[in-house]
Amino acid sequence: MGSSGRYSKIGSMAELRAARRRVSREVDDARGVLIERYEGFREMFSVGYLTGYLTDRLQQVYTWAESAYKGYQFAVSLFRRKGPAPAAASDAEAGEATGVGRPGDEGSAQA
């Protein structure tokens, strides 16, 4: 409803004063909302906000990179072969070939 529709039914000074107070409150409320929005907008360009924003984003990137690195390390560890040392491998192979273990072995093949 337009402004002329609101005021066309005012018949007394008391109604006019009440309508003025109501309009004044509406204007004050709208002004408060605009001030809050402006302050929020202005805050977005402050040094504190920008550094906080950048810090949050860098923390997210760091977390992602750390997870990716750990995943890479895990994948690499799956493909690495971990066998006995070369000297131990040659001793084991010699014992298996002859059927005789090293002295002091509990499981030597003596039958």
N, C-alpha and C positions, 0 to 999 in steps of 0.2 A: 504494500500500500504506500502510495506517495506521501510526501510530507503534508500536502494540502488535505489529504484524507484524514490524517491524524488530528489536525487542528480544527477541522470544520465542525466538530461536535463539541468544542469548548464553548460553554455558555456563561461562565462566570470567571471572575478574577482568581478565585481559589483554584479552579480547574487549570487555569493558565499557569499559575505558579507551580502546581503539581507537575504539569507537563514540562515546564522549564527545568525543574529539578531532575525529572526522569531523563530528559535529553542531556542535561549536564553530566549526570552519572554515566550515561552511555558514552559520551565524549571522553570522559575521564578514563573509563575502562578501555576504550579503544586506544587512547594515548598510552596507557600503561602497557598494553599488548605491543604497540609499536616500539616503545622504548625497550622492552625486553628483547624483542626481535632484533632491534638495532644493536643492542649490547652484545647479543649472541653473535651477530654478524661481525661486529668489530673485534670481538674476542678471537674469532677464527683467524685473524691476521696478526695476532700478537705473537711475540717471540716465544712466550711460554707455551702457547697452544701449538705452534708449529714444531717446536722441539719435542714436545710430548707426542705429537702425531708421528713425527719421523722416528722417534725412539720406539714407539709401538710397532710401526711397520718394519723397522730393522730387526726388532726382536722376533717378529713373525718369520722374516726371511732367514734369520739365524737358526731358528728352531727347525725350519724346513731343511736347511742345508745340513744341519747336524744329523737329522733323521736320515737324509739321503746318504751322508757319509757313513753312518753306522750300517745302513743297508748294504752299501757297497762293500764295506769291510766284511760283513757277514757273508755276502756272496763270494768274495774272494777266498775267504777261509774255507768255504765248501769245496773249492776247486784245488786248493793246495794239497799236495800229497805229503803226508807225514808218515815216514817209514823209519825203520831202525837205522842207526848210524852205519856207514859203510863197513867199518871193522866188525861190528856186531853181526851184520848181515853175512859177511864172509865166514865167520865162525859158525853161525847157525847152518849155513849151507854145507860146510865141511862136515859137521856133525851128522847131518841128515844123510849125506852121501855115504859115509862110512858106517853109520849105524852106531857109532861110539860117541858118547858125549864127552864133554870136558871133565877133567877130574873135579870132583866135588859136586857134580850135578846129581840131584836126587833122581831125576827122571831119565838117567842114561839107559841105553838099551843093553842091559845085561840079562841074558836069559839062561 
